[in-house]
Amino acid sequence: MRKNNEMERGRPRGFDRDQALHKAMEVFWERGYEGTSLSDLTDAMGIERPSLYSAFGCKEALFREAIDLYNRTESPAAQKMLESAVTTRQAISAMLHNYAENYTRPGKPPGCMIVLAALLGTPQNRKVRDHLANHRRQGHEALRRRIETGKKAGDVPASADAAAIAGFYSTILEGLSIKARDGASRKVLTAIIDGAMASWDVLVHGRPDGRV
């Protein structure tokens, strides 16, 4: 009896693509792109290499899908806070605190997958690093847009440099990820956020007392 096409390509019966992708995401998140081998992936996903290639194409394509999954599952709450808080300051503070909680959750790799997965690497993996850099730029742009919204609403001065403020807080966010990967507790990250938010008046007004 002739096997069906799926079995010929090496995918076992009962293969759960979504579950396998989630497992792959966790491996990439923990070990980074170049630190993850195909054997690491197939062991975690519970499949053979032919099944991986059939379902996802290649390691890079699998990684890109894993990044998309990470964005869908790990970022929505923080992004909702950024959009829904009454003032811009409250929005940025809530977003940072939410990420600090996420970065230090038991049972999850510490830090942010997008920040940590491929900061450095070999020339042949430049496209992977560029892909992640684009995601980080999108995060910066989301902050900038929120600050511009605050300017229109009147809780941020019209003279404030939205791009510069967004750059400051996106750098804080990326630093929190690195500190978490180094073992910093949520308490430590919270103290860093409090210090960053204490700089708000200087950033938006140019003076610590809020006067121009």
N, C-alpha and C positions, 0 to 999 in steps of 0.2 A: 504494500500500500504506500502510495507516494505521500511524503510528509508535506504539510502545508508550508507556505512561504515563510511564515514566522518561525517555525521550527528549523527550516533550512538555514535561516540566518543566525541561528544559535540562541534565540531567545527562549527561555524555558516557559512551560505552561505556568500560569499564575503570576507572571511577572507584573509587579505593580510599579509602573513608571514613576508616579508621583512620590511614592515612598522611597524609591531608589534615589530620586533627585534630592529629596530632603537629606538622606544619608550622605550624599556627595557634598551637599552644601556644608554640612557640619565638618566634614574632613577638610575641605578647602579653607573653611573658617579657622580651624584649629592649626593647620599646617602651612597655609599659604599655597599659592599656585605652583611654584617650582618645587616646594617641599613635599608636594603630594604626587606620588607615583600612580601609575595605572593599577598596580597591584593593591595599593592602599584603597583606591576607589572601588575596585571590584570586590575586595574583601568586605568593605563596609556596606556596599550595595547588595551583596549576596548574589552577584551575577558573574558570568564569564566575559572576557573581553569581546567576543563576537556580539554578545548581547548589548554591551555598552556602545560599541560602534553602530550597531543597528538602530538603537533607540536614540542616541544623542549625536552621532556623527564622529566626534573626536573629543579629546580632552578639553581643548579650548572652547568648543561649542557647549560642552557640558558645564564648564566653568561659567560661561556667560548666562546660561539658564539658571545656574545656582545663584548668581548675583541677582538676577531678576526675582527669584524666589525669596532671597534675603530681603530685598526691598519691599516685597509684598507682605512679608510676615513679621519683619522686625522693626519697620519704620513707621507704619501708619499712625500709631498713637502719638508719637512725638510730632509728626507732621500736622496732625489734627490740632494739637495744642498750639503749634506755631500759628495756625490759621484762625483759631477760634478764641484765643484769649483777648480780653478787652483792650489792653494796651500792648504796645510793641515790647516794652520791657518785660511785662508779665509773660508774653509769648515766648521770648527768647529764654527767659529763666526757666519756664516750665519745660521747654524742649530740652534744654541742657540737663535738667534734673531727671527727666524721663530716660534720656540716653545713659546717664550715669547709672541708673537703676538697671537698665538693660545690659550694660557692659559688665556688670558684676553679679549677674544672676547665677545661682548655683545650677549646675547641670548644663550650662551653656559655655562655649568657648568665651574667654574674656575679650573685651574690646570689640571693635567694629570690623567686620569682614572687608568692607570696602576700603577702609584705611590701611589695614594690615596685610591683606592677601598678596599684594604684589608691588610693594614700593620700590624694590630693587630686583634686578635679575639679569639674565643673559640677553644679548641683543635680539635673538630670535623671538623672544617673548615680549618685544616692545608693544605689540598691538594689545596685549593683555593689560599692560600698565597704562597705556593710553585710554583703554576702555574704562578702567577704574578712575583715572584722573578726570575723565568726562563726567562720571557720576559725582565726584567730589565738587566739580565746578557747578553741577546742577544744584547741589546742596547750598553752595555759596549764593547762587542766584535766587534760591528760595528765600534765604535770609534777606537778601537785598530787596526783593519784592515786598517782603513783609515790612521792612523799614520804610520803604516808599509809601506803603499803605498807611503807616503811622504818620508820615508827614502830611498826607492828605487828611487824615482824621484829626490832626492837630496835637497828638501826643509826642511827636518828634519834631523838632524845629525844622523849618524849611531849609535852613542853611546846612543841616547835617549832611555829612558825606556818607551816603547809604552804602556805597561799595566798600569804603574803608571800615565802617562798623561791621558789615557782614564779614569782611576778611578777618577782623579781630575775633569774632565769635566762632567762625568756622575753624580758625586755628585752635581756639580753646577746645572745641569739640573733638578735633583730631588728636590733640594732646591728651584729652581724657581717655581716648581709646588706647593710646600707647601706655599711659600710666596703668590702666586696668590690666593690660597684657603683662605688665611688669609686676602685677600682684597687688596694686593699690586697692584699698577697700572703698566701699561706697562712701563711707565717712570722709575719707581723704578726697575723693572726687567732689563731694559736696562742698568741702572747704575751698577747693579750687574754683568752683562755680560761684560761690559767694564772693570771692575776691574779684572774679571777672565781672560780676554784676555791680560790684562797688565802683567799677570804672565807668559805668553807664553815663553818668552826668558829664564826666570829662569828655567822653567820646561824642556825645550828642550836642553838648553846649559849649564845650571848650574850657569849662571851669568846673571844679568839683562842687561848687555851691549851686550849679545850675544856671548861673547868670552868664550871658554872652559877654 
